[in-house]
Amino acid sequence: MKRIDRAVAAVLAVNAWAGIVLVLVPGRASVVGHVWLVLVLAIALGAALGALHRAVPRRVSAFDTAFAPARRTRARPASLDRIEREVTLATGTAFDVHYRLRPSLRSIASGLLFRRGVDLERAPERAEALVGPTVWELVRPDRPAPEDRTASGMPIETIERAVDDLERLAWS
């Protein structure tokens, strides 16, 4: 049944009710008339508001938007993208190993060593013992720049070993 049909059926039911009450209690005609008027107007108002609600599109208010929970994003951190790019480039040329990957690994190693009270520059023997030979070869202070910048880079397995050594240092 359509909405307008329900409103008409409700008005007919109110009319039937008013007629029955007038027959049973004829001395209260003014009260029945007032109740009938209120009920019919309420039905008409409900029908008009329903039609208005369907006709006007629902928009989210600025208030609701301000207090809506923030959507979780699955955006990757920029630092992760950067380090992945550095690792990828480091597998290509010696230049990228020395000038891109090495500074990042050196920064990470320095931070991990600092937590243990070891300075990479001032205590190289102790730092070498803590980080291991794979990482040390990359982060040692006296590591020379490559003579041939286009020479092949570092194999991914070696980079993985260096990461494993740094993780071991971080969690030990």
Secondary structure, 3 states (H helix, E strand, C coil): CCHHHHHHHHHHHHHHHHHHHHHHCHHHHHHHHHHHHHHHHHHHHHHHHHHHHHHCCCCCCHHHHHHCCCCCCCCCCHHHHHHHHHHHHHCCEHHHHHHHHHHHHHHHHHHHHHCCCCCCCCCHHHHHHHHCHHHHHHHCCCCCCCCCCCCECCCHHHHHHHHHHHHHHHHC
